[in-house]
Amino acid sequence: MNRLWYYRRDRELVGPVPLRALERYVLLGRVKLDDQVKEEHSDWMKVEECPELANACSLVRGKDEEALSTARRHADERNRDRRASEETGMEEQRHRDRRKSESPEIAEIRAHRAAAFEHRRQRNWMAYVYVAAVVILVLLAILFYRPVNPIHIGLLHR
């Protein structure tokens, strides 16, 4: 399983995203070089300091506009949809399933979010159990509380 990454700009946290998607975002300018990124269990660092994103950063920083333009065209997911629709004939498109399959990256993100949601839901359920237990204990204490007369137990003399 690929490790997931987070990025943030101006205190806005986005993620989790796979590394390949993060590379695309850097190439397309959605993530800037001075934004911060981090792997799931690591510290924040600038995009341009991240060794995993060095190739994308060098293209963005570089002087070769043609190489950057080519990389952006290749990375832009919207162009893939147009190219695919031009290549397939109308007859073939009419008879095949029109729903597009998810990329493995999107499926991985969806599974990670579902697991995080389930973890939060389970944690919330346990909080309700703890609150209910405290309430029951307080009610039992109120129900069985009997004030003690200090004279009857010998603490005070008459």
C-alpha positions in Angstrom: 0.0 0.0 0.0 1.4 3.4 -1.0 1.9 5.8 1.8 -0.3 8.8 1.8 0.7 12.5 1.9 -0.8 15.7 3.2 -0.1 19.3 2.0 -1.0 22.6 3.4 -1.0 26.2 2.3 -2.1 29.1 4.5 -3.1 26.7 7.3 -5.5 24.8 5.1 -4.8 21.1 5.3 -5.5 18.9 2.3 -5.1 15.1 2.1 -4.6 12.3 2.2 -3.3 12.0 -1.3 -0.9 9.5 -2.9 2.6 10.6 -3.9 1.8 10.4 -7.7 -1.2 12.7 -7.3 1.0 15.1 -5.3 3.6 15.1 -8.0 0.8 16.0 -10.5 -0.4 18.8 -8.3 3.1 20.3 -8.2 3.5 20.1 -12.0 0.0 21.6 -12.6 0.6 24.4 -10.0 -2.1 23.3 -7.6 0.7 22.9 -5.0 3.3 25.6 -4.9 7.0 25.1 -4.1 6.8 27.0 -0.8 3.7 25.0 0.4 4.4 22.3 3.0 4.0 18.6 2.7 4.3 15.6 5.0 4.0 11.9 4.8 1.5 10.2 7.1 3.8 9.9 10.2 6.5 12.5 9.5 7.2 16.2 10.0 6.2 19.0 7.7 8.7 20.3 5.1 8.6 22.6 2.1 7.7 21.0 -1.2 11.0 22.0 -2.8 12.9 20.3 0.1 11.1 17.0 -0.3 13.3 14.4 -2.0 10.3 12.4 -3.4 9.1 15.5 -5.3 12.6 16.6 -6.6 11.8 15.7 -10.2 8.6 17.7 -10.3 10.2 20.6 -8.5 13.2 20.7 -10.9 10.8 20.9 -13.8 8.8 23.7 -12.3 12.0 25.6 -11.2 13.8 24.9 -14.5 14.2 27.2 -17.5 13.0 24.5 -20.0 9.4 25.7 -20.7 8.9 23.0 -23.3 9.7 20.2 -20.9 7.4 21.7 -18.3 4.6 22.2 -20.8 5.0 18.6 -21.9 5.0 17.3 -18.4 1.9 19.4 -17.5 0.0 18.1 -20.6 0.9 14.6 -19.6 -0.1 15.1 -15.9 -3.4 16.9 -16.6 -6.1 14.4 -16.0 -8.6 16.4 -18.0 -6.7 15.9 -21.2 -6.8 12.1 -20.8 -10.6 12.2 -20.8 -10.6 14.2 -24.0 -8.0 12.0 -25.7 -9.9 8.9 -24.7 -13.2 10.1 -26.0 -11.6 11.1 -29.4 -10.0 7.7 -29.8 -13.2 5.7 -29.1 -15.8 5.6 -31.7 -19.3 6.7 -31.0 -20.7 3.2 -31.6 -18.3 1.6 -29.2 -19.0 4.3 -26.6 -22.7 3.7 -26.9 -22.5 0.0 -26.2 -20.0 -0.1 -23.4 -20.5 0.8 -19.7 -20.4 4.6 -19.5 -19.3 4.6 -15.9 -15.6 5.2 -15.7 -13.5 3.0 -13.4 -11.7 4.6 -10.5 -8.0 5.0 -10.6 -6.1 3.0 -8.0 -5.1 6.3 -6.3 -8.8 7.4 -5.9 -9.8 3.9 -4.6 -6.9 4.1 -2.1 -8.0 7.5 -0.9 -11.6 6.4 -0.6 -10.6 3.3 1.4 -8.4 5.4 3.7 -11.2 7.9 4.3 -13.7 5.1 5.0 -11.3 3.6 7.5 -10.8 7.0 9.2 -14.6 7.6 9.3 -15.1 4.1 10.9 -12.4 4.8 13.5 -14.1 8.2 14.4 -17.5 6.6 14.5 -16.2 3.8 16.8 -14.5 6.3 19.0 -17.7 8.4 19.3 -19.6 5.3 20.3 -17.2 4.6 23.1 -17.5 8.2 24.3 -21.3 7.7 24.6 -20.7 4.5 26.6 -18.4 6.3 29.0 -20.8 9.2 29.5 -23.7 6.7 30.1 -21.6 4.8 32.7 -20.8 8.0 34.6 -24.4 9.1 34.6 -25.5 5.7 35.9 -22.9 5.8 38.7 -24.1 9.3 39.7 -27.7 8.2 39.7 -26.9 5.2 41.8 -24.9 7.4 44.2 -27.9 9.8 44.5 -30.3 6.9 44.9 -28.4 5.1 47.7 -27.0 8.1 49.5 -28.0 8.3 53.1 -26.8 11.2 55.2 -25.0 10.0 58.4 -25.9 11.6 61.7 -22.5 12.2 63.4 -24.1 11.6 66.8 -25.3 8.1 65.9 -21.8 6.9 64.8 -20.1 8.4 67.8 -18.2 11.3 66.3 -20.1 14.0 68.3 -21.3 13.7 72.0 -24.7 14.9 73.1 
